[in-house]
């Protein structure tokens, strides 16, 4: 138990609160993993460096957080609600709640964000690596 608490506290201090929440919520990446990912163009030439900075969404509104990423060192903040959950919430005939998880997509990009498909694909990949799979079911 003490080791688990230590790991969570280390996550908060090393990577921030959202990384600790992601780890506790089943996010794929742990503290100390590298959120910087160079994006390669065809032919193997390096095009852009994309870095996951933070996401502050959480239960009961996991999909309503502020996402921040860096592209070649430039910080980009996405508006609250820019992420779309691939999950869903439904009720069966006995009114039991069923929450499914799915990959994130981005419904709204910041004005002026690079149009390059490889950069955008890498941002979505990093979001899916670092933000717990949606839907959290809190909107029900």
GILIN-V312764 format. One record per residue. N is the residue number from 1. RES is the residue in three letters. SS is DSSP state (helix for helix, strand for strand, loop for the rest). PSI is psi in whole degrees, 0 to 359 (none if undefined). Layout:
n->{N	N}
res->{RES	RES}
ss->{SS	SS}
psi->{PSI	PSI}
This chain:
n->{1	2	3	4	5	6	7	8	9	10	11	12	13	14	15	16	17	18	19	20	21	22	23	24	25	26	27	28	29	30	31	32	33	34	35	36	37	38	39	40	41	42	43	44	45	46	47	48	49	50	51	52	53	54	55	56	57	58	59	60	61	62	63	64	65	66	67	68	69	70	71	72	73	74	75	76	77	78	79	80	81	82	83	84	85	86	87	88	89	90	91	92	93	94	95	96	97	98	99	100	101	102	103	104	105	106	107	108	109	110	111	112	113	114	115	116	117	118	119	120	121	122	123	124	125	126	127	128	129	130	131	132	133	134	135	136	137	138	139	140}
res->{UNK	UNK	UNK	UNK	UNK	UNK	UNK	UNK	UNK	UNK	UNK	UNK	UNK	UNK	UNK	UNK	UNK	UNK	UNK	UNK	UNK	UNK	UNK	UNK	UNK	UNK	UNK	UNK	UNK	UNK	UNK	UNK	UNK	UNK	UNK	UNK	UNK	UNK	UNK	UNK	UNK	UNK	UNK	UNK	UNK	UNK	UNK	UNK	UNK	UNK	UNK	UNK	UNK	UNK	UNK	UNK	UNK	UNK	UNK	UNK	UNK	UNK	UNK	UNK	UNK	UNK	UNK	UNK	UNK	UNK	UNK	UNK	UNK	UNK	UNK	UNK	UNK	UNK	UNK	UNK	UNK	UNK	UNK	UNK	UNK	UNK	UNK	UNK	UNK	UNK	UNK	UNK	UNK	UNK	UNK	UNK	UNK	UNK	UNK	UNK	UNK	UNK	UNK	UNK	UNK	UNK	UNK	UNK	UNK	UNK	UNK	UNK	UNK	UNK	UNK	UNK	UNK	UNK	UNK	UNK	UNK	UNK	UNK	UNK	UNK	UNK	UNK	UNK	UNK	UNK	UNK	UNK	UNK	UNK	UNK	UNK	UNK	UNK	UNK	UNK}
ss->{loop	helix	helix	helix	helix	helix	helix	helix	helix	helix	helix	helix	helix	helix	helix	loop	helix	helix	helix	helix	helix	helix	helix	helix	loop	loop	loop	loop	loop	loop	loop	loop	loop	loop	loop	strand	strand	strand	strand	strand	loop	loop	loop	loop	loop	strand	strand	strand	strand	strand	strand	strand	strand	strand	strand	loop	loop	strand	loop	loop	strand	loop	loop	loop	loop	loop	strand	strand	strand	strand	strand	loop	loop	strand	strand	strand	strand	strand	loop	loop	loop	loop	strand	strand	loop	loop	loop	strand	strand	strand	strand	loop	loop	loop	loop	loop	strand	strand	strand	strand	loop	strand	loop	loop	strand	strand	loop	loop	loop	loop	loop	loop	loop	loop	loop	loop	helix	helix	helix	helix	helix	helix	helix	helix	helix	helix	helix	helix	helix	helix	loop	loop	loop	strand	loop	loop	loop	loop	loop	loop}
psi->{313	321	318	316	318	317	316	315	318	319	315	315	323	315	355	168	318	326	320	317	317	318	317	331	5	15	153	334	146	168	143	347	156	113	1	130	108	137	129	141	166	140	355	5	142	132	303	153	124	131	129	126	303	163	128	11	151	172	135	10	65	326	0	54	170	120	133	131	161	137	116	42	355	126	131	126	129	139	153	134	8	338	143	128	139	359	182	167	136	167	142	185	339	13	29	132	137	119	126	150	153	172	152	152	167	121	338	121	148	147	130	357	143	136	348	124	324	320	314	319	320	321	313	320	315	321	314	337	326	344	131	143	133	159	144	344	2	341	353	none}
